[in-house]
Amino acid sequence: MGYIIKPIITEKMNNETEKRGRYGFIVRPEASKTQIKAEIQKRFGVNVEAINTCIYAGKNKSRYTRGGFIKGRTNAFKKAYVTLKDGESIDFYSNI
């Protein structure tokens, strides 16, 4: 079972990829940087230069409906920002 859940494909992340060669992934919370690095190198066949990780806590959400007031919480998740060596890239759209 892999540590990478899905890539982050947003306008902000695409700008970061074009400028700095950085890619974003949502990963499992228990994944370490070395495990993430090994999986990315194996899965995409690239050389990883650096990895930065961030853990995001879930946010409280509430809404008012006809049935009453509903409170909830979004899921917590972990992001990994991967910097590749110069001249390398990952193509997320080739499998579509």
C-alpha positions in Angstrom: 0.0 0.0 0.0 1.5 3.3 -1.1 1.9 6.5 0.9 0.8 8.9 -1.8 -3.0 9.4 -1.9 -3.3 11.9 -4.8 -1.4 14.8 -6.4 -2.5 18.4 -5.8 -3.6 19.9 -9.1 -4.6 23.5 -8.5 -3.7 26.8 -10.2 -1.4 27.8 -7.3 0.4 24.5 -7.4 0.8 24.6 -11.2 2.4 28.1 -10.9 4.8 26.6 -8.3 5.6 23.7 -10.6 6.4 26.1 -13.5 8.6 28.5 -11.4 10.4 26.2 -9.1 9.9 22.6 -10.3 7.9 21.7 -7.2 5.0 19.2 -7.1 2.4 18.8 -4.3 0.9 15.5 -3.1 -1.6 14.6 -0.4 0.0 11.7 1.5 -0.8 9.5 4.5 -0.2 11.1 7.9 2.1 8.3 9.0 4.4 8.7 6.0 8.0 10.0 6.6 10.0 12.1 4.1 12.2 9.1 3.2 9.2 6.9 2.5 7.6 9.6 0.3 10.9 10.1 -1.5 11.4 6.4 -2.2 7.8 6.0 -3.5 8.0 9.1 -5.8 11.3 8.0 -7.3 9.9 4.5 -7.9 6.5 5.5 -9.2 7.5 8.4 -11.5 11.2 7.5 -12.3 12.6 10.9 -11.2 15.3 12.2 -8.9 14.0 14.0 -5.8 16.1 16.9 -4.5 14.0 17.9 -1.4 10.7 17.2 0.4 8.8 19.6 2.7 5.8 18.3 4.6 2.8 20.1 6.3 0.2 18.6 8.5 -3.2 20.3 8.3 -5.8 19.9 11.1 -9.4 19.4 10.3 -11.6 22.5 10.5 -14.9 22.9 12.3 -17.8 23.4 9.9 -21.5 24.2 10.7 -24.6 24.9 8.7 -28.2 25.6 9.3 -30.8 23.4 7.6 -34.5 22.9 7.9 -33.8 20.0 10.3 -31.8 22.2 12.6 -28.2 23.2 13.2 -25.6 20.7 12.0 -22.0 20.7 13.3 -19.2 18.7 11.8 -15.5 18.6 11.1 -13.4 18.2 7.9 -10.7 15.5 7.8 -7.1 16.3 8.8 -4.5 15.5 6.1 -0.8 15.8 5.3 0.8 17.5 2.2 4.2 16.8 0.8 5.9 19.4 -1.5 8.5 17.6 -3.6 11.3 19.5 -5.4 12.8 17.6 -8.3 16.3 18.1 -9.8 16.7 20.5 -12.7 15.4 19.3 -16.0 13.0 16.6 -14.6 9.3 16.7 -14.5 6.2 14.6 -13.7 3.3 14.3 -16.2 0.1 13.7 -14.3 -2.1 13.8 -17.4 -0.4 11.0 -19.5 -2.6 8.3 -17.9 -5.9 9.9 -18.8 
